[in-house]
Amino acid sequence: MAHLGEELKKFEKELDKIELLQLLETKTKVPKLYLVGGAAALIFLLVLFGVLDSLITNLIGFIYPAYVTLQTIENPTRETSIQWTTYWVC
């Protein structure tokens, strides 16, 4: 159980890097971790019940990776280049 707490702390540190989440947390007074968890649960339920499922899965499976790949091309690092090249090959 202690391992889970450490992973949540690491995840929260990663969330601290996202300015939009910081802004939402300030305006709503809801912790970032709850905002992300709620959004993930909402997306899961929408896909489960078939509401906008093709749009959501296309966004997650193609649009987001394409966006991040373009960012990687603009600011390449070895680690991200390998990660996204592997993604597209698979």
MDTraj code that builds the backbone (N, CA, C; nanometers):
import mdtraj as md
import numpy as np

residues = "MET ALA HIS LEU GLY GLU GLU LEU LYS LYS PHE GLU LYS GLU LEU ASP LYS ILE GLU LEU LEU GLN LEU LEU GLU THR LYS THR LYS VAL PRO LYS LEU TYR LEU VAL GLY GLY ALA ALA ALA LEU ILE PHE LEU LEU VAL LEU PHE GLY VAL LEU ASP SER LEU ILE THR ASN LEU ILE GLY PHE ILE TYR PRO ALA TYR VAL THR LEU GLN THR ILE GLU ASN PRO THR ARG GLU THR SER ILE GLN TRP THR THR TYR TRP VAL CYS".split()
xyz = np.array([
    [0.0814, -0.1190, 0.0000],
    [0.0000, 0.0000, 0.0000],
    [0.0861, 0.1259, 0.0000],
    [0.2025, 0.1181, 0.0641],
    [0.2930, 0.2333, 0.0670],
    [0.3426, 0.2647, -0.0726],
    [0.3560, 0.1599, -0.1540],
    [0.4021, 0.1782, -0.2918],
    [0.3020, 0.2625, -0.3713],
    [0.1729, 0.2401, -0.3475],
    [0.0687, 0.3159, -0.4158],
    [0.0775, 0.4645, -0.3789],
    [0.1035, 0.4939, -0.2524],
    [0.1174, 0.6324, -0.2088],
    [0.2335, 0.7019, -0.2759],
    [0.3434, 0.6310, -0.2942],
    [0.4603, 0.6878, -0.3621],
    [0.4285, 0.7169, -0.5089],
    [0.3568, 0.6238, -0.5721],
    [0.3202, 0.6426, -0.7131],
    [0.2250, 0.7610, -0.7291],
    [0.1321, 0.7775, -0.6368],
    [0.0404, 0.8915, -0.6433],
    [0.1152, 1.0235, -0.6273],
    [0.2148, 1.0261, -0.5403],
    [0.2955, 1.1477, -0.5227],
    [0.3716, 1.1807, -0.6504],
    [0.4275, 1.0785, -0.7156],
    [0.4976, 1.0999, -0.8424],
    [0.4007, 1.1528, -0.9482],
    [0.2802, 1.0935, -0.9515],
    [0.1794, 1.1352, -1.0483],
    [0.1374, 1.2801, -1.0235],
    [0.1207, 1.3169, -0.8975],
    [0.0847, 1.4553, -0.8640],
    [0.1942, 1.5524, -0.9048],
    [0.3207, 1.5130, -0.8927],
    [0.4309, 1.5987, -0.9368],
    [0.4251, 1.6204, -1.0874],
    [0.3883, 1.5161, -1.1604],
    [0.3734, 1.5301, -1.3057],
    [0.2557, 1.6214, -1.3383],
    [0.1478, 1.6105, -1.2609],
    [0.0316, 1.6967, -1.2836],
    [0.0638, 1.8429, -1.2547],
    [0.1568, 1.8673, -1.1628],
    [0.1962, 2.0043, -1.1310],
    [0.2575, 2.0760, -1.2510],
    [0.3062, 2.0015, -1.3485],
    [0.3696, 2.0606, -1.4668],
    [0.2676, 2.1113, -1.5680],
    [0.1410, 2.0757, -1.5508],
    [0.0369, 2.1122, -1.6471],
    [-0.0336, 2.2387, -1.5988],
    [-0.0118, 2.3469, -1.6718],
    [-0.0649, 2.4769, -1.6305],
    [-0.2171, 2.4797, -1.6272],
    [-0.2818, 2.4138, -1.7234],
    [-0.4279, 2.4139, -1.7275],
    [-0.4863, 2.3515, -1.6013],
    [-0.4248, 2.2438, -1.5536],
    [-0.4733, 2.1809, -1.4306],
    [-0.4534, 2.2715, -1.3099],
    [-0.3429, 2.3443, -1.3074],
    [-0.3197, 2.4379, -1.1969],
    [-0.4273, 2.5459, -1.1969],
    [-0.4603, 2.5955, -1.3155],
    [-0.5634, 2.6983, -1.3274],
    [-0.7003, 2.6441, -1.2840],
    [-0.7336, 2.5228, -1.3307],
    [-0.8609, 2.4624, -1.2917],
    [-0.8682, 2.4371, -1.1418],
    [-0.7574, 2.3939, -1.0834],
    [-0.7549, 2.3697, -0.9391],
    [-0.7777, 2.4994, -0.8622],
    [-0.7174, 2.6062, -0.9077],
    [-0.7325, 2.7357, -0.8413],
    [-0.8770, 2.7853, -0.8501],
    [-0.9362, 2.7719, -0.9697],
    [-1.0716, 2.8240, -0.9893],
    [-1.1786, 2.7382, -0.9227],
    [-1.1605, 2.6062, -0.9238],
    [-1.2642, 2.5175, -0.8710],
    [-1.2403, 2.4767, -0.7260],
    [-1.1184, 2.4953, -0.6776],
    [-1.0796, 2.4527, -0.5425],
    [-1.0867, 2.2994, -0.5267],
    [-1.0790, 2.2277, -0.6391],
    [-1.0782, 2.0812, -0.6396],
    [-0.9362, 2.0362, -0.6717],
    [-0.8790, 1.9444, -0.5947],
    [-0.7418, 1.8988, -0.6210],
    [-0.7253, 1.8418, -0.7623],
    [-0.6067, 1.8640, -0.8206],
    [-0.5774, 1.8185, -0.9564],
    [-0.6004, 1.6687, -0.9732],
    [-0.5634, 1.5925, -0.8733],
    [-0.5776, 1.4474, -0.8809],
    [-0.7253, 1.4082, -0.8968],
    [-0.8145, 1.4773, -0.8283],
    [-0.9572, 1.4501, -0.8402],
    [-1.0101, 1.4920, -0.9776],
    [-0.9609, 1.6042, -1.0295],
    [-1.0031, 1.6499, -1.1617],
    [-0.9654, 1.5481, -1.2689],
    [-0.8423, 1.4991, -1.2628],
    [-0.7954, 1.4015, -1.3610],
    [-0.8709, 1.2700, -1.3447],
    [-0.8901, 1.2259, -1.2213],
    [-0.9643, 1.1026, -1.1967],
    [-1.1080, 1.1117, -1.2454],
    [-1.1716, 1.2243, -1.2215],
    [-1.3090, 1.2443, -1.2680],
    [-1.3181, 1.2462, -1.4191],
    [-1.2219, 1.3120, -1.4842],
    [-1.2204, 1.3152, -1.6307],
    [-1.1980, 1.1750, -1.6871],
    [-1.1089, 1.0995, -1.6268],
    [-1.0829, 0.9626, -1.6727],
    [-1.2074, 0.8756, -1.6551],
    [-1.2749, 0.8903, -1.5424],
    [-1.3970, 0.8129, -1.5176],
    [-1.5065, 0.8509, -1.6181],
    [-1.5201, 0.9791, -1.6475],
    [-1.6197, 1.0253, -1.7440],
    [-1.5909, 0.9683, -1.8825],
    [-1.4652, 0.9736, -1.9249],
    [-1.4283, 0.9192, -2.0562],
    [-1.4565, 0.7691, -2.0600],
    [-1.4214, 0.6979, -1.9540],
    [-1.4475, 0.5545, -1.9473],
    [-1.5961, 0.5252, -1.9626],
    [-1.6790, 0.5986, -1.8894],
    [-1.8235, 0.5750, -1.8960],
    [-1.8804, 0.6093, -2.0333],
    [-1.8333, 0.7176, -2.0945],
    [-1.8816, 0.7544, -2.2276],
    [-1.8490, 0.6462, -2.3298],
    [-1.7274, 0.5934, -2.3228],
    [-1.6888, 0.4862, -2.4153],
    [-1.7668, 0.3590, -2.3835],
    [-1.7825, 0.3271, -2.2567],
    [-1.8539, 0.2068, -2.2161],
    [-1.9979, 0.2061, -2.2681],
    [-2.0635, 0.3202, -2.2608],
    [-2.2021, 0.3282, -2.3043],
    [-2.2177, 0.3704, -2.4499],
    [-2.1073, 0.3854, -2.5223],
    [-2.1129, 0.4128, -2.6650],
    [-2.1460, 0.5561, -2.7027],
    [-2.1327, 0.6485, -2.6087],
    [-2.1592, 0.7891, -2.6372],
    [-2.0294, 0.8519, -2.6877],
    [-2.0310, 0.8947, -2.8109],
    [-1.9121, 0.9559, -2.8727],
    [-1.7899, 0.8640, -2.8674],
    [-1.8116, 0.7330, -2.8681],
    [-1.7001, 0.6406, -2.8508],
    [-1.5972, 0.6497, -2.9627],
    [-1.6400, 0.6619, -3.0874],
    [-1.5418, 0.6681, -3.1955],
    [-1.4617, 0.7980, -3.1889],
    [-1.5263, 0.9078, -3.1531],
    [-1.4553, 1.0344, -3.1400],
    [-1.3515, 1.0272, -3.0282],
    [-1.3922, 0.9755, -2.9149],
    [-1.3015, 0.9679, -2.7997],
    [-1.1850, 0.8751, -2.8285],
    [-1.2132, 0.7578, -2.8841],
    [-1.1039, 0.6639, -2.9114],
    [-1.0112, 0.7162, -3.0206],
    [-1.0644, 0.7882, -3.1185],
    [-0.9772, 0.8493, -3.2198],
    [-0.8895, 0.9578, -3.1595],
    [-0.9462, 1.0371, -3.0692],
    [-0.8665, 1.1409, -3.0030],
    [-0.7529, 1.0795, -2.9228],
    [-0.7846, 0.9760, -2.8459],
    [-0.6846, 0.9140, -2.7601],
    [-0.5851, 0.8313, -2.8404],
    [-0.6332, 0.7615, -2.9419],
    [-0.5471, 0.6692, -3.0160],
    [-0.4730, 0.7293, -3.1331],
    [-0.5188, 0.8437, -3.1869],
    [-0.4528, 0.9002, -3.3035],
    [-0.4190, 1.0479, -3.2884],
    [-0.5154, 1.1288, -3.2534],
    [-0.4944, 1.2744, -3.2502],
    [-0.3890, 1.3131, -3.1462],
    [-0.4033, 1.2639, -3.0222],
    [-0.3057, 1.2971, -2.9184],
    [-0.1646, 1.2484, -2.9546],
    [-0.1480, 1.1215, -2.9951],
    [-0.0129, 1.0783, -3.0337],
    [0.0440, 1.1588, -3.1509],
    [-0.0402, 1.1949, -3.2470],
    [0.0074, 1.2757, -3.3597],
    [0.0547, 1.4126, -3.3107],
    [-0.0203, 1.4734, -3.2207],
    [0.0165, 1.6036, -3.1648],
    [0.1505, 1.5959, -3.0908],
    [0.1642, 1.4946, -3.0058],
    [0.2879, 1.4802, -2.9281],
    [0.4058, 1.4485, -3.0201],
    [0.3813, 1.3705, -3.1251],
    [0.4871, 1.3399, -3.2209],
    [0.5351, 1.4670, -3.2908],
    [0.4429, 1.5526, -3.3286],
    [0.4824, 1.6794, -3.3913],
    [0.5633, 1.7662, -3.2950],
    [0.5244, 1.7672, -3.1677],
    [0.6029, 1.8409, -3.0684],
    [0.7429, 1.7812, -3.0555],
    [0.7520, 1.6494, -3.0612],
    [0.8816, 1.5817, -3.0512],
    [0.9695, 1.6154, -3.1709],
    [0.9085, 1.6257, -3.2885],
    [0.9859, 1.6615, -3.4073],
    [1.0418, 1.8024, -3.3935],
    [0.9648, 1.8934, -3.3355],
    [1.0107, 2.0309, -3.3168],
    [1.1191, 2.0420, -3.2101],
    [1.1089, 1.9642, -3.1033],
    [1.2068, 1.9664, -2.9941],
    [1.2508, 1.8236, -2.9648],
    [1.3354, 1.7673, -3.0505],
    [1.3679, 1.6251, -3.0341],
    [1.4618, 1.5965, -2.9171],
    [1.4307, 1.4889, -2.8476],
    [1.5236, 1.4288, -2.7527],
    [1.5258, 1.2812, -2.7881],
    [1.6322, 1.2151, -2.7553],
    [1.6455, 1.0742, -2.7928],
    [1.5335, 0.9891, -2.7335],
    [1.5026, 1.0132, -2.6068],
    [1.4016, 0.9322, -2.5384],
    [1.2634, 0.9459, -2.6024],
    [1.2194, 1.0694, -2.6261],
    [1.0863, 1.0891, -2.6835],
    [1.0817, 1.0443, -2.8293],
    [1.1904, 1.0631, -2.9022],
    [1.1929, 1.0182, -3.0419],
    [1.1769, 0.8677, -3.0503],
    [1.2464, 0.7955, -2.9653],
    [1.2358, 0.6487, -2.9642],
    [1.0950, 0.6064, -2.9236],
    [1.0403, 0.6706, -2.8213],
    [0.9072, 0.6346, -2.7723],
    [0.8019, 0.6502, -2.8816],
    [0.7983, 0.7653, -2.9475],
    [0.6919, 0.7900, -3.0450],
    [0.7173, 0.7196, -3.1774],
    [0.8425, 0.6972, -3.2129],
    [0.8702, 0.6171, -3.3321],
    [0.8220, 0.4736, -3.3099],
    [0.8479, 0.4216, -3.1928],
    [0.8003, 0.2868, -3.1586],
    [0.6482, 0.2806, -3.1624],
    [0.5831, 0.3830, -3.1110],
    [0.4362, 0.3872, -3.1116],
    [0.3834, 0.3759, -3.2537],
    [0.4358, 0.4574, -3.3451],
    [0.3833, 0.4581, -3.4809],
    [0.4187, 0.3313, -3.5574],
    [0.5336, 0.2714, -3.5297],
    [0.5705, 0.1469, -3.5975],
    [0.4773, 0.0340, -3.5561],
    [0.4486, 0.0289, -3.4261],
    [0.3589, -0.0773, -3.3760],
    [0.2189, -0.0545, -3.4243],
])
top = md.Topology()
chain = top.add_chain()
for i, resn in enumerate(residues, 1):
    res = top.add_residue(resn, chain, resSeq=i)
    for name in ("N", "CA", "C"):
        top.add_atom(name, md.element.get_by_symbol(name[0]), res)
traj = md.Trajectory(xyz[None], top)
